[in-house]
Amino acid sequence: MGKPRQNWTAEPWNDSELLECAMVIPEAPDCATIAFRAPSGAWFDYQPGQFLTLDLPVPGGPLQRTYTISSSPSRPLSISITVKAQAGSIGTRWMLDHLKPGMKVKAHGPAGQFTFLRHPAKKYLFISAGSGMTPVMSMTTWAWDSGEMPDIVFVHAARKPSDIIFKRRLEQFASRVPGLQLHFTVEEVEPFSVWPGYRGRLSQIMLGLMAPDYLDREVFCCGPEPFMRAVREMLSSLGYDMARYHEESFAAPALTEVPVETVVPAAVSEVTFAASGKTMACDGTDTVLAVAKRVGLNIPSSCNFGLCGTCKVKKLSGEVAMVHNGGISEDEIAAGMILACCARPQGAVVMDL
């Protein structure tokens, strides 16, 4: 039996340190939980529901991909993501095929605002589909570990029973506390198996049976965009207060057009990168991220439409036109932070890079 590690520190992990793969745990077909540790022994500080961005060494060069954290900060000695390879996936496929214990990867974050800690309530309704279960699983684990499990109705939709991630762990939670109610629905059942749950796509009738008091609950939803759109339409038509609805997705939503009058005409803007001493002229359609790449600076980025927050950087002076999708808070904007992927310089801008 090996000796326990003795190098645990009192310092929280920061993304200047590489993460070391500790375990790869199969969950479902083409799906696994990957647990990471900090080689220094640092612990992990984040909010349940946040995400990490990984630099993956795929053939052809590093690829950045964003994954929701499936573990809970109440268990801080490791951090986990649960990934499912879809048709045509590159980064996730590489991890499932090649990432082994002991290998190290660069990570950025944690980041994100999709967490129930920002929206305290007496009753919650978690709705997820597919691998969208990961952030609400993190929140549920946090609630379980806190010893004060709130009233949570957890609804999950999957293609078939074997695709339900964390089913056994959730059932273990629910069997020991009265505050967690589980409801699963599947589109098909495997041959020669018994399925006692719901069948078919999530509907208004199902929702009413699963959570009769849904109007009183704070809703958190995560899954493929078509699924979340159906949930939004369902709740809205039922008279739900959509100000209490929160969702997480890494599919690009429709961006609001930037009014023409807010964009500076071509070739009149300029970005100076103060720390590196580089300056480049640009037009009103260029982003800070694009200008940085032209002068040889690497700003970590992932979603490229203002959602994940990976490319958050400090602006020292000047104005930018920025249309984002929730990857930055108003307080951060007031403090001079921008998202490089969707911030367009308006005249002379100085960046702290």
Secondary structure, 3 states (H helix, E strand, C coil): CCCCCCCCCCCECCCCCCEEEEEEEEEECCEEEEEEECCCCCECCCCCCCEEEEEECCCCCCEEEEEEECCCCCCCCCEEEEEECCCCCCHHHHHHHHCCCCCEEEEEEEECCCCHHHCCCCEEEEEEEHHHHHHHHHHHHHHHHHCCCCEEEEEEEECCHHHCCCHHHHHHHHCCCCCEEEEEEECCCCCCCCCCCEECCCCHHHHHHHCCCHHHCEEEEECCHHHHHHHHHHHHHCCCCHHHEEEECCCCCCCCCCCHHHCCCCCCEEEEECCCCEEEEECCCCCHHHHHHHCCCCCCCCCCCCCCCCCEEEEEEEEEEECCCCCCCHHHHHCCEEECCCEEEEEEEEECC
